[in-house]
Amino acid sequence: DVLEVDGGRDPWNPNPLSLQRMHRWLSEAHRTLADSGVLISISFAQPHFRRLLYDAEGYTWIVETESYTTASAGGASDGRVADGGEEGSSSFWEYYVYYARKG
């Protein structure tokens, strides 16, 4: 996430240098991962932003995503509530766990 917010740009128009660094990181992770290995990433970045990176040409992994919230939020995520949230709270954090399985 630090790479994606670098420069204060919005997620629809990320900083080109940030994208370059992220692809360099993903390329190295993909290169060193065993054929049946799994890269696990925890992020606040929503899947429609993050998938653009994981689905880039040259990566042979299949990405699955799970989402969690820190509090109950009507209609947000899949209903799972992580520890620390208060039921009925109007503010919450939603985060995503990405599993990139190389194959």
TIKOL-281938 format. One record per residue: residue number from 0; residue in one letter; x, y, z of N, C-alpha, C in turn. Coordinates in pm, whole numbers. Layout:
BEGIN
REC / NUM / a / X / Y / Z / X / Y / Z / X / Y / Z
...
//
This chain:
BEGIN
REC / 0 / d / 81 / -120 / 0 / 0 / 0 / 0 / 85 / 126 / 0
REC / 1 / v / 196 / 121 / 66 / 283 / 238 / 69 / 325 / 275 / -74
REC / 2 / l / 352 / 175 / -155 / 392 / 203 / -293 / 281 / 269 / -373
REC / 3 / e / 158 / 232 / -345 / 47 / 283 / -424 / 4 / 424 / -387
REC / 4 / v / 25 / 466 / -264 / -17 / 600 / -225 / 97 / 700 / -234
REC / 5 / d / 213 / 655 / -272 / 328 / 743 / -285 / 294 / 859 / -378
REC / 6 / g / 316 / 979 / -333 / 290 / 1095 / -417 / 150 / 1151 / -399
REC / 7 / g / 66 / 1086 / -318 / -66 / 1139 / -289 / -165 / 1133 / -403
REC / 8 / r / -140 / 1053 / -504 / -233 / 1045 / -616 / -349 / 953 / -584
REC / 9 / d / -455 / 969 / -657 / -570 / 883 / -634 / -545 / 745 / -696
REC / 10 / p / -618 / 642 / -652 / -591 / 506 / -700 / -623 / 484 / -847
REC / 11 / w / -703 / 572 / -907 / -734 / 558 / -1050 / -618 / 606 / -1137
REC / 12 / n / -531 / 690 / -1080 / -416 / 744 / -1153 / -291 / 732 / -1067
REC / 13 / p / -242 / 610 / -1048 / -125 / 593 / -959 / 1 / 656 / -1017
REC / 14 / n / 89 / 689 / -929 / 218 / 745 / -965 / 293 / 643 / -1051
REC / 15 / p / 340 / 680 / -1171 / 411 / 585 / -1257 / 532 / 521 / -1190
REC / 16 / l / 604 / 596 / -1108 / 719 / 540 / -1037 / 672 / 434 / -938
REC / 17 / s / 559 / 457 / -873 / 503 / 358 / -780 / 467 / 230 / -853
REC / 18 / l / 405 / 242 / -970 / 370 / 124 / -1050 / 494 / 46 / -1090
REC / 19 / q / 598 / 118 / -1129 / 724 / 55 / -1169 / 783 / -24 / -1051
REC / 20 / r / 783 / 38 / -933 / 836 / -32 / -815 / 752 / -153 / -779
REC / 21 / m / 620 / -141 / -789 / 532 / -253 / -756 / 554 / -369 / -853
REC / 22 / h / 565 / -339 / -983 / 589 / -447 / -1080 / 727 / -510 / -1059
REC / 23 / r / 824 / -430 / -1020 / 956 / -486 / -992 / 947 / -582 / -873
REC / 24 / w / 872 / -543 / -770 / 853 / -629 / -653 / 778 / -756 / -691
REC / 25 / l / 668 / -743 / -766 / 590 / -860 / -807 / 670 / -952 / -898
REC / 26 / s / 749 / -895 / -988 / 831 / -976 / -1078 / 933 / -1059 / -1001
REC / 27 / e / 993 / -999 / -901 / 1091 / -1071 / -820 / 1022 / -1179 / -736
REC / 28 / a / 905 / -1146 / -681 / 830 / -1245 / -605 / 791 / -1362 / -695
REC / 29 / h / 746 / -1333 / -815 / 706 / -1437 / -910 / 826 / -1523 / -951
REC / 30 / r / 938 / -1459 / -972 / 1059 / -1530 / -1013 / 1107 / -1627 / -906
REC / 31 / t / 1103 / -1586 / -780 / 1159 / -1668 / -672 / 1060 / -1766 / -612
REC / 32 / l / 933 / -1751 / -644 / 831 / -1840 / -591 / 840 / -1977 / -658
REC / 33 / a / 833 / -2083 / -577 / 832 / -2219 / -632 / 710 / -2237 / -720
REC / 34 / d / 714 / -2337 / -810 / 605 / -2360 / -903 / 470 / -2378 / -835
REC / 35 / s / 468 / -2431 / -716 / 342 / -2449 / -645 / 330 / -2351 / -528
REC / 36 / g / 413 / -2248 / -528 / 417 / -2153 / -417 / 301 / -2055 / -417
REC / 37 / v / 283 / -1990 / -303 / 176 / -1893 / -285 / 233 / -1764 / -228
REC / 38 / l / 205 / -1654 / -294 / 237 / -1522 / -243 / 113 / -1471 / -170
REC / 39 / i / 129 / -1431 / -45 / 17 / -1378 / 33 / 44 / -1230 / 58
REC / 40 / s / -54 / -1148 / 22 / -42 / -1004 / 40 / -166 / -954 / 112
REC / 41 / i / -147 / -872 / 214 / -257 / -810 / 287 / -254 / -662 / 256
REC / 42 / s / -367 / -610 / 212 / -369 / -474 / 161 / -503 / -407 / 187
REC / 43 / f / -502 / -276 / 191 / -626 / -199 / 192 / -672 / -171 / 49
REC / 44 / a / -587 / -201 / -49 / -620 / -175 / -190 / -731 / -269 / -236
REC / 45 / q / -836 / -212 / -292 / -949 / -290 / -339 / -910 / -374 / -461
REC / 46 / p / -978 / -488 / -478 / -941 / -580 / -585 / -937 / -519 / -725
REC / 47 / h / -1029 / -429 / -758 / -1027 / -374 / -893 / -904 / -289 / -920
REC / 48 / f / -837 / -241 / -816 / -709 / -172 / -835 / -593 / -271 / -834
REC / 49 / r / -595 / -361 / -738 / -483 / -455 / -721 / -475 / -557 / -833
REC / 50 / r / -591 / -601 / -887 / -590 / -702 / -993 / -518 / -654 / -1118
REC / 51 / l / -519 / -524 / -1142 / -446 / -470 / -1257 / -298 / -503 / -1247
REC / 52 / l / -246 / -506 / -1126 / -105 / -539 / -1106 / -81 / -689 / -1115
REC / 53 / y / -162 / -767 / -1042 / -142 / -912 / -1038 / -169 / -980 / -1173
REC / 54 / d / -256 / -923 / -1253 / -292 / -984 / -1381 / -206 / -938 / -1498
REC / 55 / a / -99 / -867 / -1470 / -13 / -817 / -1576 / 52 / -933 / -1653
REC / 56 / e / 87 / -905 / -1776 / 150 / -1006 / -1861 / 278 / -1060 / -1799
REC / 57 / g / 296 / -1191 / -1809 / 417 / -1254 / -1758 / 400 / -1326 / -1626
REC / 58 / y / 293 / -1295 / -1553 / 268 / -1363 / -1426 / 177 / -1484 / -1452
REC / 59 / t / 216 / -1599 / -1397 / 141 / -1722 / -1423 / 62 / -1768 / -1300
REC / 60 / w / 31 / -1677 / -1213 / -41 / -1717 / -1094 / -191 / -1695 / -1108
REC / 61 / i / -264 / -1761 / -1022 / -408 / -1743 / -1011 / -431 / -1673 / -879
REC / 62 / v / -503 / -1563 / -881 / -520 / -1481 / -761 / -661 / -1498 / -704
REC / 63 / e / -667 / -1528 / -575 / -792 / -1534 / -501 / -788 / -1425 / -395
REC / 64 / t / -905 / -1369 / -365 / -912 / -1259 / -270 / -1016 / -1286 / -163
REC / 65 / e / -984 / -1254 / -40 / -1079 / -1255 / 70 / -1081 / -1115 / 129
REC / 66 / s / -1197 / -1072 / 176 / -1204 / -940 / 238 / -1254 / -952 / 381
REC / 67 / y / -1209 / -861 / 464 / -1246 / -858 / 605 / -1274 / -714 / 644
REC / 68 / t / -1364 / -696 / 739 / -1388 / -563 / 794 / -1365 / -568 / 944
REC / 69 / t / -1334 / -453 / 1000 / -1310 / -445 / 1144 / -1438 / -420 / 1220
REC / 70 / a / -1547 / -394 / 1149 / -1677 / -373 / 1214 / -1786 / -408 / 1115
REC / 71 / s / -1904 / -427 / 1164 / -2016 / -457 / 1078 / -2048 / -336 / 993
REC / 72 / a / -2056 / -356 / 864 / -2088 / -247 / 772 / -2187 / -301 / 671
REC / 73 / g / -2306 / -250 / 671 / -2412 / -303 / 586 / -2370 / -318 / 441
REC / 74 / g / -2368 / -441 / 394 / -2338 / -469 / 255 / -2190 / -471 / 220
REC / 75 / a / -2103 / -434 / 311 / -1960 / -431 / 279 / -1900 / -569 / 297
REC / 76 / s / -1812 / -606 / 209 / -1738 / -731 / 211 / -1832 / -851 / 215
REC / 77 / d / -1789 / -959 / 271 / -1869 / -1082 / 272 / -1930 / -1109 / 408
REC / 78 / g / -1931 / -1010 / 495 / -1994 / -1025 / 624 / -1903 / -1071 / 736
REC / 79 / r / -1779 / -1106 / 704 / -1687 / -1148 / 810 / -1645 / -1026 / 890
REC / 80 / v / -1635 / -1041 / 1018 / -1594 / -932 / 1106 / -1465 / -972 / 1175
REC / 81 / a / -1362 / -891 / 1160 / -1234 / -918 / 1224 / -1238 / -869 / 1369
REC / 82 / d / -1151 / -924 / 1453 / -1143 / -880 / 1592 / -1114 / -731 / 1598
REC / 83 / g / -1170 / -666 / 1696 / -1144 / -523 / 1716 / -1259 / -436 / 1671
REC / 84 / g / -1349 / -489 / 1591 / -1461 / -410 / 1544 / -1575 / -413 / 1644
REC / 85 / e / -1653 / -311 / 1640 / -1770 / -306 / 1728 / -1895 / -321 / 1644
REC / 86 / e / -1981 / -410 / 1683 / -2106 / -433 / 1612 / -2186 / -303 / 1607
REC / 87 / g / -2235 / -266 / 1491 / -2316 / -146 / 1477 / -2234 / -19 / 1459
REC / 88 / s / -2104 / -29 / 1458 / -2019 / 88 / 1441 / -2036 / 144 / 1301
REC / 89 / s / -2034 / 277 / 1289 / -2051 / 338 / 1158 / -1918 / 353 / 1084
REC / 90 / s / -1808 / 336 / 1152 / -1678 / 343 / 1085 / -1612 / 206 / 1089
REC / 91 / f / -1543 / 174 / 985 / -1479 / 43 / 978 / -1361 / 49 / 882
REC / 92 / w / -1275 / -50 / 892 / -1165 / -68 / 799 / -1193 / -195 / 722
REC / 93 / e / -1177 / -189 / 593 / -1189 / -309 / 512 / -1052 / -337 / 453
REC / 94 / y / -1009 / -459 / 468 / -882 / -496 / 408 / -897 / -628 / 335
REC / 95 / y / -799 / -656 / 250 / -807 / -769 / 158 / -683 / -856 / 172
REC / 96 / v / -705 / -985 / 162 / -594 / -1080 / 160 / -593 / -1141 / 20
REC / 97 / y / -480 / -1125 / -46 / -462 / -1177 / -182 / -373 / -1300 / -175
REC / 98 / y / -419 / -1408 / -237 / -342 / -1532 / -247 / -308 / -1551 / -394
REC / 99 / a / -183 / -1532 / -431 / -138 / -1552 / -568 / -70 / -1689 / -576
REC / 100 / r / -140 / -1787 / -632 / -88 / -1923 / -643 / -23 / -1942 / -779
REC / 101 / k / 105 / -1965 / -775 / 180 / -1981 / -900 / 149 / -2116 / -962
REC / 102 / g / 129 / -2116 / -1092 / 98 / -2241 / -1159 / 128 / -2238 / -1306
//
